[in-house]
Amino acid sequence: FSKYKKDGAKMGQTIAEKIISQHAGKEVKAGELCIAKVDVAAVQDGTGPLMVQEFKKLGKKTLANPQRSILFIDHASPSPRKELSNTHLVLREFAKETGAVLSDTGAGVCHQRLVESFVNPGEILVGADSHTCTSGALGAFATGMGSTDVAVAMALGKTWLKVPSTFKIEVNGEFQKGVYAKDLILHLIGEIGADGATYRALEFCGSTIENMSMADRFTLANMAVEAGAKAGLFVSDEKTREYLEKQGRGDKFTEIKPDEDAVYERIIKIDASKLEPTVSCPHTVDNTKPAKALKDVKINQVFIGTCTNGRIEDLRIAAEILKGKKVNPDVRLIVVPASKQVYLQAMDEGLLKIFVESGGQILGPGCGPCVGVHAGTLGDGEVCLATQNRNFQGRMGNTKGFIYLCSPATAAVSAINGYITDPRG
């Protein structure tokens, strides 16, 4: 894609190109390979031990930026067996040896913790977890990489990457009642496919996006990778500024936006007013259907939480629906706040009480059942309706289980009825 007009004048840049150019120390365009400075590097307990092993192979004794090298223990939190406990020891010891920041059990899911405390607009974050792209909602270039790549980033403070071309996702209009950001991203993935945006950046814009809360933007950015994308990006605006101020780092705000004449590989336009509550069916995220078409699907478990929909706004939506009602006796409802901050706020607002009184159970902040390591593993043939981001076969610990993905509203209504239900009634 040429970055020059016919008269030789330079074309504008996308958000991805702008941020990477700033970190590469030169102007770069889509398709170029470059070495870029890394601001934040992160691993979790599944990928961290391999990072430690590879870091030590490099022969390095110190981290390039210890205060912004973060080790999260969130996938098996707390540990369900000794083998995993021993991998946790590796991370705790590495943190003590190097001065890396340790986010231990109970602190929350890495992606939620990163946006709460560590990542700022205009920065580059690399994380050894595919949903690292969540932080893109802050106007950061945030992307998942392998443990070896993150080991190098922690050691040298830089990484190599190919500058992705960008799909512009323009969303306008207002959601119908009962339709949320999760329905939008599931719809988009269903339209373009699980590999439809492989190694592209998704840049979200339009009136719907401008009016969205940061929580909803995090949901969209989080699932960009489910379409194969390298990053999910947003401009940093007043809502970004307000969020950063609330989190105690308003001084880190900087305006990030694309040039008006930026070049996009593809432009996808969506009318938000025409969207319906949407569900991803087993065993791929792009296997989407309207919730109303799945009313015959009986469910055994409902899971509300994760880095996709475990924020306070998500819990409020679910609690409002469940208040004064009872979960179907054939359904197990599991609720997991995405971080300690969310957990405490939900406690203060009485949301946890609503969930427990309805028949649900609360787990400590972390990934919970999503990754299938512990807590909420499915039995053979069981069906789980979850607010998570992935429904691959075996994802929740059993290859004979079936996972459907939805919004917190669809999850809460369905928990009451015992089958997948359109929250609009």
N, C-alpha and C positions, 0 to 999 in steps of 0.2 A: 504494500500500500504506500504509494508515494506521499511524502510529506511536503511536497512542493506544488504550488499551483502552476498553471501553464505558463504564466509570466515569470516564473522563477522565484516568486515570493514564498516564504516559508508558511506552511500550514500550522494551525494551532495544535495543541496537545490535549490528550485525554487526561483524566485524573491519574491513571496508572503511569502514563509517560511522564507526567510532571513530577510525581513523587520519586520515581526511579531516577530520573535525570538529576534531581537535587542530591540524591545519594550516590550517584555514579560520578559526580563532579564534571559531567558533560551532558550535552543534550542527546537523548536517545529516542528512538522511535520503535514502534511495534516490529518484532522480528529480530531485533538486535540482541546479541549476547553482551552482557556487561558484568562488571564487578561493582557491587553496591554496598555501601555502609549499612550495617544492621543496628537498629536502635534497641530492640528487645528480642531476646531468644528464649524459647520456652520448651519444656518437655513435660510429659506426665508419667505416671508410674508404669504404664505399659511400654512406653518408648524410651523413658529416661535411663534405665540401666544400660541399654545398648549405647546410648549417647555417652555415658560415663566411660564405658569400655573403649569406644572409639576416640574419645578425648584423650585418654591416657596413652593410646597408641601413637598419638601425635607427638608425644613427648613434652607437651606443654604443662607447666605447673600452675599457671595463673589464667584467670578468665580476663578477656578484654574489657568487660564491663560487668563486674559481679553484681552490682545493684540492680541490673536490668537483665540478669540471667535467672530465670525463674523455674523452679522445680515444683511441680504440682502432684500431690498424692490425692487423686480424686476418683479414679476408676474402680479401685477396690478400697472403699473408704467407709468403715474400717475394714481391714483385711479379713477375708473369710478363711484363710488357711496359711500355714507356715511358709510355704514357698513364696507366696506373695508378700508376706511380712518380711522375708529376707530381701526381696527386691526393694522394699521400702527403706530398709536399712542402708542399702547402697546409696540411695538419694540423700538420706539424712547425713550420712558420713561425708558425701561429696560436698554438700552445702557447708558443713563445718570446715572442711579442708580448703575450700576455695572462696568462701564468702558469698556464694550464690544465695538467692532468696528461696526459702523453703515455704511453700504453702501446704501445710500438713492436713491430715484427715479432718474433716469437719469444716474446713474453710470454704469449700465449694468447688464447683466445676471450673477447670482452668479458663475456659473461654469467657465465662461470666466474671471471674476474678480479674482477667486481663483488662476487660473494659472498665471494671469498677476502679482499678487501682494502678494500672501499669502503662497503658497505651494512649497515645495522643495523636491529634490530627497531623498529617504530613509525615508520619514516621513509617519505618519498615519494621514489621514484626515477622519473624519466622518461627514456626512452632512444629514440633514433631507430633502433629495431630491434624487430621484433614480439615477439621472445623475451625482451625485457627483463623479462617477468613471472617469469622464473626466480627472481629475488631475493625473490619473495613467500614462498618457503619459509622465509625468515628472520623472517617476521612483519612484512614491509614492504609498503606498497602500491606495487608496481612495475609500470609499464605502458609499452607502446610508444606513441610519438607520431611525427608527421611532423617532418621536419628544421626547418621553420619554427617549430613549437611549441617544439621543444627550443632553438632559437636564442633565443626569447623567455624561456624558463625560465633559460637561462644568463645572459641579460642582466639580468633582473629578479629572479631567485630565486623566482619564483612562476609558476603556470600556472592556467588555467581548465579545469574539467572537470565532467561530470555524474556525480553519485554513482551508482554502479551498484547495482542490486538484486543479491541474492546467491542462488546455488544452494548448498545444503548437501550436500556429497558425503560420506556416512557409510559408511565401509568397516570391516567387522569380519571377524574370522577370520584364519587363517594361510594363506599361500601354499603350494600344493603345491611339491614339489621341482621346480626347472626353471622356476618362474613368478616373475616379478619386477615391480617397479614399472612398468616400460615396458609390460608386458602389461596391467596395470591401466589405465593411461591410454589405451592403444590400444582396450581394451574399452569404456571410458567414451565415447570419441569415436565409436566405432562405434555405440554405443547411442543417443546423443543427436544425432549428426550434426555435420558440420563447421561448421554455423551454429546449432547447438542452444543455445548459450549466448552468443549475440552480445550484447556490451556488458554482460554480467553478470560478477560476481566468482564464482569457484568457491572455496568454503571447505571444505577437506578436514578430516575428523575421523574418530573411531572408533578402536577398538583397533589395527587394522592400521596406521593412520597414526601412532599414538602409539609403536608399536614400531619404526617405520621409521628407518633412518639418515638423516642429512641429505642424503647423496648421492641416495637414493631420493626424498626430498621435492623436491629440486631437479629431478629428472626429471619429476615430476608437475606442478610449477609451470611448468616450461619449456614444456610442451605444452598448457597451459590455452588458449592462444591458438588452437590448432588446432581447438578447439570454438567459436571466435569470442569467447572470454572476454576481458574487459578486464584481469583479474588472476587469479592463482591464489594463495590465501592459506592460511596455517597459523598455529596458535598458536605463540608462542615458549615453549619449555619447557626442561627440563634438557639435552636434546640440543642445542638451539639454543645454550644457554649454553656447553656443552662445546666446540662447534664454534668459537664466537667466541673462547673462551680459547685454543684451539689456534692460531687465526689471529692471536693477539696483541692482541685487542680485547675481552677479557672484560668490561671496564668499560662497554662499550656495551650490555650486555644489559639489556633491560627486558621485563617480562611483558606480552604482548599476547594477549588472548582475547576472544571475543564474550560478551555478556551472556546469561544463561540464557534470558531471554525475548526474545531477538533475533528479528526477523521475517524469514523467508526466503520468497522467491518460490516456491521448489520444493525439496523434499528428495528426494535420490536415494540409495537404500541398495544397497550391493553386498556380497555374500558372497565374500570373498577366496578362500575354500577351494574355490569352484566355478570359479575362473578357470583358463584354459588358456594355454599359450604362444600369443600372438596376433601376427598379421602384418597390416600395412596393404598393400593391393595397389594397383597403378597405377590411376588417377593422382590419387586423393584419399585423404586420411588416414583418412576414415571408411569406406573400402571395406575393412573388416576381415574376416579369416577365421582359423580356427585353423591353426596352423603345420602340423599333421598333415594338413590337407586340401590342402596345397600341395606334397606330396612329388614331384610330377611337374615342378615348376618348376626348370629348370636355371639355374644362375647363373654369370656371368662374373667378377663382382667382389664382394668383401665389404669393407665399410668400417666400421671400429670407431672411434668417436670422437665429436666434436662437443660442443656445449653441452648436449646431452641425455644422452649416455652416454660422455663422454670422461674421466670422473673415475677416480681410482685404484681405487676399488671395482669399477668396470666393467672396467677392464683386468685386475684380478685374476681376475675371473670368466672372462674370455676366455682368459687365460693358463693357468688351471688345466685348461681343456678342451683347449687346444692343446699343452700340455707333452708332449714325447716323440712328437708326431704330426706329420704332414705335411699341408700344404694341398693340396687337389686340384690336379693339374697344369693343369687348365683354368680355375682360379680365381686371380685376383689379389687378395691380401689387403693392405689398406692400413690402418695403425693410426696414429691421430693423437691424442696426449695433449692434453687441453683447455687446459692451461696449463704454464708452465715448472715450477711447483711439482709438478704431476702428473708431468711428464716426468722430473724429477730423482728423484722417489720411485720411479717405475717402473724407473728405471735402477738405483737402490740395491737394489731388491728382485729384480732379475734378470728382470723381466717383458719388457723390450725384447729381451733375449737369447732368451727363449722364442719371441717372435713372429718374430724374424729366422731362428732355427734351424728353425722350422716352415715357412718359405718366404714369410713376410710381409715387408713393408717399412714402415719408420717414417718419418713426416714430422714436421717441427718443429711445435711448438704453434701452433694456429690453427684456422680453420674447415675447411681442407683441401678435399676434393672436394664438400662439402655444397652450396655455393652455385654451383658450376659455373664459377667464374672460372679456375681452374687446378687441376692435380694430380688425376688420376683421372677426367677427362672420359670419358664413355661413347662407344663406337662405335655405329653404326646397329644397332638391334635388340638391343643388349646389355642384360643384366639385372644390376642391382646390388642386393644385400641390404645395407641400411645401418642403423646405430643412430641415425641422425639423426631429425629431427622432421617432415620435409616431403618429399613425393614427387610434387609437381606435375610435369606434363609439361615437360621441358626444365630441370628444377631442377639437374641435374648436367651442364649444358652441352650437351645434345643432345636435341632434341624427339623424336628417334626412339629414345631410350633408355627403359628401364623400371626404376622404383625401387620396391622393397619395403622396408618398415620393420619393425624387430624389436628384441628385446633383445640385449645382448652375448652371452648364452649361445646363443641361436638362431643368431646370426651366426657364432660360432666353430664350432659343430657343423656348420653348413651349409658353411662354408669347407672343412672336411675332406672332406665327402661330395660336394660339387659340385652339390648341389640343396638346396632349402629343407627343413630337417629339424627336427622337434620335439626339443628338447634332452632330453626325458624318455626318449628311446629308442623 
